[in-house]
Amino acid sequence: MKSLNILICGGGCAGPSLAFWLARAGHRVTIVERFPALRATGAQIDIREQGIEVVKRMGLLDTIRSKRVVEDGMSFVDAQGRNKATIMANTSGKGAQSMTSEYEIMRGDLVRILYDATKDNVEYIFGNTVEHFEQDDECVTVHFSDGSTGTYDMLVGADGQGSRIRAAIQPPDAPDPVRRLGLYLAYWFVPRIATDDHLCRICHFPGSRAIMARTHSATEGQANFGFRDDSEEVRSMPKAPLETQKQFWAQKFKDVGWQGDRFIQGMQTTDNFYCQEVVQIRTNTWSKGRVVLLADAAHCPSPMSAMGTTSAFVGAYVLAGEINRHSHDLPQAFASYDRTLRPFVNEFQNLKPWLLRLIFPETRLGISLLHFFAGLLVFLRIPELAVRFSGEQTGGWQLPDYPLPQQTSKS
């Protein structure tokens, strides 16, 4: 196998996951991250199905389990806080995950785990990013934001759903890869109170609005606000000044009931506010020459799929496996990566518009029907039976088997 000099743009979860496999196979790997330090922040995420198996093969499952957020399940509550239905997590270690995964973890903890697993074999460069690049049959020449240049055998764009590397390799006549879902989410941390426990709770309100509350530590919880709105007027909101965003969310959820006022008050002083338009990334072009896309840059599934972190782990594993198989022919490696992974991506990106309307009912009647059917499903034990008798892998897509490289020390 030919040893390659590889640059990965993006130091979140996907980039280091790929670096883990490539460095172990003996490649020289550099990760460039635009933030000045390890960005070990963010909300609660989870690992599911095939992603769990990838983490097992990495030997990191026990480490992740030691940092997991204890979440017993998810409850639907009404505006008075009364429970309407509770779907418990599947903690048996067998079968599919429920609405709450057995492997819930804070993004910051997962980022630190991946960094610790790669820092001895991978070079990290913080406070820098890829400005532009050129490539030929022999190499990729990268121009960095600090004015320096570097030459590499290949470049990986793991730079998220707004990927500049993706934009640089798309054909001129390619359709817009951004699929808007008409959804907006915001989250922030709030001080924990005595009644907070280990259940995730979600409360719906007329106007296609919802609040989800979670607790991740002895001192803090998370407020997650969301709403559905297809109008173009609201699309600029996530790019507005921070205080303008907060004012928008406070007004949007003013006097809704439940714990809305508590969370809005906590939003005013939090240091962890984040707001986004929910989108999917769909493109037929995952690579060009010696440049390839990974995870959200290639196929962001949206938070509504609950497969973002899983798809990052799985995509990194498949890409590394194909690079190791075809290190002398990168176009062949990237073609095999696309051919192998795209059926999996197509499965979890198949998000139906009616499902979004169900998750965010517009009327009080719609909310009542959602609560009724959720309660009926729980009464009939359907969620419990579904996870017990379902397989651990999403759909019919089977995780490929690649030779597991041994630990290789950085030279």
Protein Blocks (a to p, Z undefined) as FASTA:
>chain_A
ZZdddddedjklmmmmmmmmmmmnopacddddfbfbdcdeddddddehjlmmmmmmnopm
mmmmmmpccdfbdcdddfkopafbdcdddfkopajddfbdfbdcdfklmmmmmmmmmmmm
cccdehiacfbdcddfkbccdddfkopacddfbdcdfebjklmklmmmgcfklccfbdce
hiacddddddddfklccbdcddddehiiacddddfbfkbccdddddddfbfklmmmmmmc
fklmmmmmmmmmgonbpjlmmmmmmmmmpckbccddddddddfbfbghjaccehjllmpg
bjklopmmmmmmmmmmmmmmmmmmmmmlmklmmmmmmmmmmmmmmmmmmccfklmmmmmc
fbfklmmmmmmmmmmmmmnommmmmmmmpcfbehjbdcdddddddddddZZ
